[in-house]
Amino acid sequence: CFLKFVFSLFIILLVFISIFLLIFIPIFERQVSLLFSKIPQMLDWIQSTLLPWINSRFHVSEKIEMKDFSSMLSENWAQTSDIVKSTLKVVTHSGFAFFAWMTNLLLIPVVLFYLLRDWPKIVSGFHGLLPRTIEPTVTKLVKQCNEVLGAFLRGQLMVMIALGILYSIGLAFVGLDTALVIGMIAGLVSIVPYLGFIVGIASASIAAFFQFHDFWHVFGVALVFIVAQSIEGSFLTPLLVGDKVGVHPVIIIFAILAGGKLFGFVGVLLAIPVTAILMVLLRYFKSQYLKSSLYS
């Protein structure tokens, strides 16, 4: 029965990946190309409109010119180019590097399949190795951590997808050419509270201004994100995530900041799961303290 479930899961996953590759990737490619084609127009507007306005508005003693940005970009690009060249040298050092990378990529679903198939045996093996005195407590805590992580990841993933769809549909109604790209990116980065809203409304407002050259469409973009954020706060998060996790958004923000500061990008990825596990352990120790003679 469990083996049938694993097969069904892989088939469903393969169908979704195929649909994504066949439908959404070409749309993404067109919209990203369109976005890059507008970069010269944006640079021209910065040179002819924005920089003169900044110079006259703030009475800058030394006028800001586009060549200053160009020189800064050239310097940074030179450093970036050196890093890219070094990376490519390492990657292409061996003629089998690309083949090895593709082999590792293909091994991921194979290993995942066997891991899912043998997961009950793995859990039973670890369960049998636990000392009998602490086995009930450890089993209880592991189950609670599993429930919290599963509830959070499933709920947050559905919230991200729903927000990406809402943003994309709303921006499409406004008439934005890059609605799908901006909407889905804003939805994906919304795993960090309010980051998706900030990134999405900023990028969509800039794109709307350069596409329509008026502020009415920028106002429409702002309205889309405000309405979507209201729906997320009052309906999506309570319905899909609810109180199953028990981690306050402020705690999540500080956990992500601390993880990024200490361990970089890996710390950002692991910050929320580690925080959820720590909250389970803290609740357990709190309940034990309240039952102890020290408290009474």
N, C-alpha and C positions, 0 to 999 in steps of 0.2 A: 504493500500500500504506500509506504513512504517512498519507495523507488519510483512508483508511478507519479507521485507528487513532484519529485525532482525532475522527471522527464517533462511533465506538463509545464513546470516553471521555466525550464530552458526553452521549450517550444514557444511559450508566450513571450519570453524575453527576445527570442530571435525574430518573432513577428513584429514586435514593437521597434526593434532596431532596424529592420528592413523598411518599415513604414517611414521611420525617421530619415533614413538615408535617401529614400526615393522621393519624398515629398518636401521635407523641410530643408535639407542641405542645399538643393538648387535655389530655393527662395533666399536662404541665408547668403549664398554666394552672390546673388544679384544685388541684394541690399547692401552687403559689405562693399561691393564694387562701386555702387552708387554713392555710398558714404565717402569712399576715398576719392571719387571723382569731384566731390564738392570741396575738398581741401584747398585747391588753388583759389576758389571763390572766397573761402573763409579768410585765407591769408591776405587777399586783396582788400577785403572789407576791413581787416585789422589795420592795414597800412593806410588806407584812404579815409577811414571814418573813426575807428576806435582810438588809435594813437593820437591823432590831432585833437580829439575830444578830451582825452586825458591830459594832454599838454596844456590846453586852454582852460580846462575846468580846475585843475589843481595847481596851475601856475608853476609847472616844473621848470627849474632853472636850466637843466640840460634836457633837451628834447629827446624823448624816447623814439627811436626809429626802428624800422623792421630789421635793419642790418645788425642791430644789437642782438635781437633774438636769433638772427641767422648765425652770427658768430658763436653765440652760446650753444646753439643747436649743433654747429659744426664741431665744436670742441667736445661736446658730450657724445656726438655720433662717432668721433674718432676713438674715444675710449670704448664705446659699445662695439665698434667694429673690431677692435683688438680682442675683446672678450669673445665675440662671435668666431673670429678666426681661430683663436685658441681652442674653442669648443669643437669647431669643425675638424681641426687637426687631430684632436683626441678621438673624435667619433670615427673619422675616416682613416685612422692609423692602421687598422686592419681591414682587409678586404671583406672579412666576414662579420664586420660590426653590424651592418644593417640586417644581415641574415640572422644574427644572434638576437637582435632586438625584436625582429618579427617572430622568431621562434618563442621568445619569452612571452610575447603578446598572445600568441596562440595557446600557450600553455596555461594561461590564466583561466579560461573557461573549463579546461580539462581538470585542473586542480580543484577548481570550485565545485565541479560536478562530484568528484570523489569525496571531497570534504563534506558536502551536503549529504551524500549517500551514507557515509560512515559516521555522521555526526552523533547519532544515538549511542554507537559503540564507544566513541571518544568520551562522551559525557559519562557513560557508565564506568569506563575505566578510571577516570579521575575521581568519580564518586566513590569507587571502591578503595582508592588509596588514602582517603581522608581518615584521620583518627576518629574513632567512634565517639569520643567525647565532644568534639567540636563539629561533627558532621551535620547535625540538624541546623545549627546556627549558620554555618558556611553555606549550606544548601539554600536556606531561607534568604540569605543576603544575595547570593548569586541570582536566584530567581527574581528578586526585587530589582536588581541591577538590570537584568535582561528585560524585564517588563518596562522599566523606565526608559532604557535606551531604545527599545523597539517602538514604544509609543511615541517618543520624541522624534526619532528619525522618520518613521512613517508619516506622522502628522506634519512635521516640518517640510518633508518632501512634497506632500500634497498641497500644503500652503504655498510653497514656492512655485509649483506648477500652475496652481490656480491664479496666483498673482501675475505670473508671466502671461497667462492667457488673457486676464482682465486688462493688463497694461497694453498688450498687443492689439486687442479688439478696440479699446478706447482710442489709442493713437491712430489706428486705421480709420476710425470714424472722423477723427480730426483731419485726416488726409495726409498724414506723414508717410513719406515713401519708405522710410526705414523703421516702420512700426514694429515689425516682428523681431528684428535684431535688438533694438533698444528695449522692447518690452520683455523679451525672454532673459536678456542679461540682467535687467533690473529685478526680475523675479528670482533668478538664481542667486544673486548676491544678497537677497533679502533674508538669507539664513542668519545674517547679522542684523539685529533689530534696527530698523530705520535706515540702514545703509542702502538697501535697494531703492527706497523712496528718494533719498538724496541723489544717488547716482543717476537714477532714471529721470527725475524731473530736470536735473541740470543738463544732461545730454540731450533729452528730448526737446527742451526749450531752445537750446542752441540750434539743433537740427531744424526745428520748426521756423525759427527766425530766418535762417539762411534759405529755407525753401520758399517761404511765403512773403518775407520782408515786411511783416507787420506784427503787432503785438496781440491781435485778436486770437490768432492760432496759438501763440504762447500762453495766453490765458486759458484756451481750451486744453492745452497740455497740462497745465497746473490743475485744472478742474478734474481731469482724468485721474491724476495721481492722488488727489485729495479724496475723491470718491472711492477709489480702489483701496486706499489706506483705511478709510472708514469701514468698508466692507470687511477688510482683513481683521481689523481690531474688534469689530462687534459681531462678526458672524463666522469667518473662516477659522481663526485661531481657537475660539471657544468650542467650535464644533469638531475640528480635526485634531487639535492638540489637547485643549481643555486643561484640566488640573491634574492630568496623569503624571506630568513630569515634576511639577512643584518647584521649578527653578525660575526665579524672578528675572525679567529681561535685563535689569541693571546688573545682576550677577553674571549673566551670560556675556554682556558687553565687557565687563571687567575681566572675566575669564579669558575672552578672546584677546584682549589687549595684553594681558600678562603672558599668555601662551605665545603670542607673536613676538613679544619683547624677549622672552627667554629662549625660545626654540625656533623662531622664525616661522616659515610657512607651515611646517609640520606641527608646530605648537598651535597655530590657528585651527588646523583641521582637527586636532585632538582635544582642543579646549572644552568644547561642549560635552562630548562623551565623558571625559574625566570629571568635569564638574557635576554631571548627573550622578556618577558613581559616588563621588564624595558626598553629595547630598543624601544619598541612601545610607551611607555609613554614618554620617552625622545624625540623621534621624534615629538610627539604631542606637548609637551611643547616648543620645538624649533620652530615649525611652528607658535604657538600662540605668541611666543616672537617676531618673525620676522614680524608679522602682527600688533604688538602693537605700541602704540605711544612712548613707552620707547626706542624701537629700531630706529624708524624713527626720 
